[in-house]
Each structure stands twice: as C-alpha cells, then as structure tokens.
Amino acid sequence: MAKALSAPEFTGLLRLSASEASDEELERVHPAAYVEAVREASPLEGYVRLDADTAMSPGTLSAALHAAGGAVRAVDEVMGAGVSNAFVAMRPPGHHAERATAMGFCFFNQVAVAARHAQKRHGAERVAIVDFDVHHGNGTQDIFWADPTVLYASTHEMPLYPGTGEAGERGDFDNIVNAPMRAGDDGVAFRAAFEELILPRLRAFRPDLLLISAGFDAHTRDPLGHIDLEAEDFSWVTKQLMEIADRHAGGRIVSVLEGGYDLEGLAESAAAHVRALMRG
C-alpha cells in the first residue's frame, strides 16, 4: 500500500506523522483499567496472545498507540486546520476492539477514539461512522450502542467473524444500521446496500463529521472474506460519502485503515479510495 501511495499522482498529498494517543484520549472510549492492562501485557521479547487471533510483540503497543494518535491528529486537521479530509494509513486495525476487550487483531478502537475526540475537543454534535470492512465492527457497535449522537453504519459479510451485525441489531436509539451481505455478493449488492439503506440514513442524520472504517478485505482477492468487490467499488462509495460530507459536514471526512490482507487488492483499493478523496 505504501508503494502504491508513493506513485507520482499522490506526490501532492500532505503527509503527517502522529504522536501516540494519550491516556485521556483513549479513556474517552476504554476504561483506564483496560488501557493499563494492554500496556502491562506488552512483552519485552517474543509474543503474548490476548486471544486466539490477537497477539502482541514488543512493537505492538507503540503501533497501536500511534494508530489511535493518528486518528486523533487527523480529526484535529479536518476540524481545525483547513484540511477537507484525511486518510490514516496506520495499523493495527481497531473496529473489533470493544470497550474492555481486545480481539480480531485490534487493541484500541481508533475510529471510536476519533469520534469522541471530535465531540470533546471540537464540539461535534453528530458523528457518523461508516464501516465497509468485510468483517462487522462489533467493537464500534458495542461502544456506541446507546449513544444517539453517533450513527454507526456497516456493510459486512455474514456469517463471518465476529458473528455480529444482523440487520435487527439497531441500537437503543435506532442509531445502528447493519446491511449484511452474503458470500459471493459483488459490487451490485454492495452499491444497493448503500443506496437503499445506508446513504438515506446518513442524509437524515446530517453528521457534523463523517468517519470511515476503511477495510479493504471485501476485495475479491482477499483471503479472509468472500465478497467480490473491486477497487472501483471502493472509489464509488468514497464519492458517495464525500457528497454527504459536502452537504452536511463541510466536507470533513477522516478515513481510518482497517482490514485488507491481500497486498495487491489492498494497494489497488487504498489507492482508489485516496484518489477519490483527493478529487473531492
């Protein structure tokens, strides 16, 4: 992906580094005891498993803190520095991390940290999160289940890890919008899910800021999913979301990298996504 984004067409991008997220920023989402437990689990050498899928090496904690810090920095840029949108090209992913549970390669839920930072630091009243990773963002749903100020909308394959994301899971304030897809679905079904369900709900919600959990593992090449999207589908959905952000949020979008495990599919999809963001 880094190589794809180093192509000449992307030379005009403003590329910024990020500090580690602070405890204050993380604890707007995760309990202090959980943040401390993740720190204490970090090994000096070798690997430590937090569950069957989620392991830490000596560099994992720093990477996770910088990923969350990148999401915070991106929010600061789009909310206060005259930048229209930003793509946070950092990992590990975050959308499976619940309030006090690390899972699915995720430690801190950076898109949730970004949403709370926008609300607490910049006064955003309504934040929308759109997640098109092939896996449902159970952590993001868990965190915002009872929060009417945040709309969470997701397309994802079902049945598939982590097993959440039924259409009937709607949140305490009807603020959760799940549009599950089936193995073998392609761009036609993906676009229909957005046009018929997610985009109308976003327009009605009128967000001050739009966040994207940009997982590219719904690409047809990806080994961890069975949805047959192409790079053009990610470009299309990005443009649709930009139209909504332009109408209601002053164009403000922060996109956070989630999944994507085939290097070619990831590179093509991320480049298409960023290309669309640049042309807004």
Number of C-alpha atoms within 10 A of each C-alpha: 15 10 8 17 19 12 10 8 11 14 10 8 12 8 9 10 10 17 14 18 21 13 14 11 20 25 16 17 24 22 14 14 11 18 18 11 12 17 14 10 17 20 15 11 10 9 14 15 12 17 12 9 11 14 19 20 15 15 12 18 21 14 15 23 23 23 29 33 25 26 31 30 24 26 28 19 18 20 24 11 10 10 16 21 24 24 21 24 18 18 21 24 26 30 34 26 26 23 22 19 17 23 22 24 22 23 30 32 28 34 28 31 25 28 27 22 23 22 18 13 14 13 12 18 14 19 24 24 25 23 26 26 25 30 30 29 30 20 26 27 30 16 18 21 20 16 15 17 17 26 26 27 29 28 24 29 25 21 16 17 18 15 12 19 27 16 12 11 15 18 18 12 14 15 23 28 24 24 24 20 20 14 14 13 16 19 20 11 16 23 17 13 18 21 14 11 15 20 19 12 18 24 15 9 17 18 25 22 26 27 28 24 27 28 26 28 28 35 30 20 20 22 12 17 23 22 24 20 25 19 21 15 21 28 19 16 19 22 18 16 22 24 15 21 25 14 14 19 21 18 21 24 30 29 27 29 25 30 25 26 18 16 12 15 22 23 20 19 28 26 24 22 24 20 17 19 20 14 8 13
